Amino acid sequence: RNIPFVVAWMMIMQYTRAFSVLRTSRVKGFSGSIIGTRSSQGSLRTIRIVPSKSVRMNMETGEGNEGDEGARISVTGPVYTIDGNHPTVQLYTKEGCTLCDKVSDVLRSIQQDHPHSLEAIDITDDDKTDAWDKYKWDIPVLHINGEYWTKHRLEVGEAQEALTKAQDGTFEKQKGEPNAAAMEKRMAARCLENET
């Protein structure tokens, strides 16, 4: 059964008193990562809970049981396509992402002068766990022809410049691609270092 998040939080708070820094566990229908640190006296100092993907889906929709995606709708698929040899922009997104809608609007506004196709990739789809792990805190994330381009926001001038380069074959993968999973591992490692 799906349980309210507050109840799960209280159960995990009690549960974590017996454990140290990083655990993945299942507690009465709640699963996720638990990151906590203890003071030198052994008392719980900080805790952060990252629910598993299926629990996050239930918290967003308020429906279904753990593992059941309820009423969630995938937004994966073509937004618009154009024939010919033109760049394809991949928009990593999810249902209800308003920043993603703004980025899509910018791209649509220049599509006539800078022909390209736009496809949405829903990071919450079951088969997109790698995208979820990397981009869960940073959508929208954009790629051009499969190469990382930018994240969060997009200005018309930036879009025109990148699509011109992509059409000319001179676009290169940009620096700064987000990777939430790697960041979380570094944070957990720092917590462990601070404990010693």
C-alpha positions in Angstrom: 0.0 0.0 0.0 1.1 3.5 -0.7 1.5 5.4 2.6 1.5 9.2 3.1 5.0 10.7 2.8 4.9 12.2 6.3 4.2 8.8 7.9 7.0 7.3 5.8 9.3 10.1 6.9 8.6 9.4 10.6 9.1 5.7 10.1 12.4 6.3 8.3 13.6 8.8 10.9 13.1 6.1 13.6 14.6 3.4 11.4 17.8 5.4 10.6 18.8 5.6 14.3 20.2 2.1 13.9 22.1 2.9 10.8 24.9 5.1 9.7 25.6 7.2 6.6 24.2 5.7 3.4 21.5 3.0 3.1 19.0 1.9 0.6 16.1 0.3 2.3 12.5 -0.6 2.3 10.3 0.3 5.3 6.7 -0.7 5.4 6.0 0.1 1.7 8.5 3.0 1.5 11.8 2.5 -0.3 14.5 5.0 -1.1 18.0 6.2 -0.3 18.7 7.4 3.2 21.6 9.7 3.7 22.3 10.6 7.3 25.3 11.6 9.5 25.9 11.2 13.1 27.8 13.4 15.5 30.9 12.1 17.3 28.6 11.3 20.3 26.5 9.1 18.0 23.3 11.2 17.9 21.7 11.8 14.5 22.9 15.1 13.1 21.4 15.3 9.6 19.3 13.2 7.4 18.1 13.4 3.8 15.7 11.0 2.2 15.5 10.4 -1.5 12.4 8.3 -2.3 12.7 5.6 -4.9 11.4 6.4 -8.4 8.1 4.5 -7.9 7.5 6.2 -4.6 8.2 9.6 -6.3 5.6 8.8 -8.9 3.0 8.0 -6.3 3.8 11.2 -4.4 3.3 13.2 -7.6 0.0 11.6 -8.7 -1.3 10.7 -5.2 -2.6 7.4 -6.8 -1.6 3.8 -7.0 0.6 1.5 -4.9 4.3 1.5 -4.8 5.5 0.4 -8.3 2.3 1.5 -9.9 2.6 4.7 -12.0 -1.0 5.6 -11.5 -2.2 8.4 -13.7 1.3 9.6 -14.8 1.5 10.4 -18.5 4.7 10.0 -20.5 5.7 13.0 -22.6 8.3 11.0 -24.6 7.9 11.4 -28.4 8.3 13.9 -31.2 7.2 17.4 -30.5 7.7 18.4 -34.2 9.7 17.0 -37.0 11.0 18.3 -40.3 12.1 16.4 -43.4 15.6 16.6 -44.7 19.1 16.6 -43.2 18.6 18.9 -40.3 19.6 18.8 -36.6 17.5 17.0 -34.0 17.2 18.5 -30.6 16.4 16.2 -27.7 14.6 17.8 -24.8 14.9 15.9 -21.5 11.8 16.7 -19.6 8.8 15.3 -17.6 5.1 16.0 -17.2 4.4 19.5 -15.9 7.9 21.0 -16.4 7.1 24.7 -17.1 10.8 25.6 -17.8 10.7 22.8 -20.4 7.7 24.4 -22.0 9.5 27.8 -22.2 12.6 26.1 -23.8 10.2 24.4 -26.3 8.6 27.7 -27.1 12.0 29.3 -27.8 12.9 26.5 -30.2 9.5 26.6 -31.9 9.9 30.3 -32.5 13.1 29.9 -34.5 12.2 26.6 -36.3 11.4 28.3 -39.6 14.7 30.2 -39.9 16.8 27.4 -38.2 15.1 24.1 -39.3 15.3 21.3 -36.8 13.3 18.5 -35.2 12.4 18.5 -31.5 11.8 15.3 -29.6 10.9 15.0 -25.9 12.5 12.4 -23.7 10.6 11.9 -20.4 13.2 11.1 -17.7 10.5 9.5 -15.5 9.8 6.7 -18.1 10.8 3.2 -16.8 13.3 2.8 -19.6 15.0 6.1 -18.9 16.6 5.5 -15.5 20.0 6.6 -16.8 18.5 10.0 -17.8 16.7 10.2 -14.5 19.9 9.5 -12.5 21.8 12.3 -14.4 19.2 14.9 -15.0 16.6 14.7 -12.2 17.5 18.0 -10.6 18.3 19.9 -13.8 15.6 19.7 -16.4 15.2 20.9 -19.0 18.4 19.5 -20.5 19.0 19.8 -24.2 21.1 17.7 -26.6 21.7 18.3 -30.3 22.0 15.1 -32.3 22.7 13.2 -29.1 25.4 15.6 -27.8 24.9 17.6 -24.6 24.1 21.3 -25.3 22.6 23.2 -22.3 20.3 23.1 -19.3 17.7 25.1 -17.5 17.1 28.1 -19.8 17.5 29.0 -23.4 17.7 32.4 -25.1 16.8 32.8 -28.8 20.4 33.9 -29.7 21.9 30.9 -28.0 19.5 28.6 -29.9 20.2 30.2 -33.2 24.0 30.0 -32.8 23.9 26.3 -31.7 21.5 25.2 -34.4 23.6 27.0 -37.1 26.7 25.2 -35.9 24.8 21.9 -35.8 23.6 22.4 -39.4 27.2 23.3 -40.5 28.5 20.2 -38.7 30.6 22.3 -36.3 28.6 21.8 -33.1 30.6 20.2 -30.3 29.4 18.7 -27.0 29.4 21.4 -24.4 31.0 21.3 -21.0 28.9 21.2 -17.8 26.6 18.3 -18.4 24.8 17.6 -15.2 25.1 14.3 -13.4 23.0 14.1 -10.2 24.0 10.6 -9.4 27.7 11.4 -9.4 27.1 14.5 -7.3 25.1 12.5 -4.7 27.9 10.0 -4.4 30.4 12.8 -3.9 28.2 14.3 -1.2 27.8 10.9 0.6 31.6 10.4 0.5 32.1 13.9 2.1 29.6 13.0 4.8 31.6 9.8 5.5 34.9 11.8 5.6 33.4 14.3 8.0 32.4 11.4 10.3 36.0 10.3 10.8 
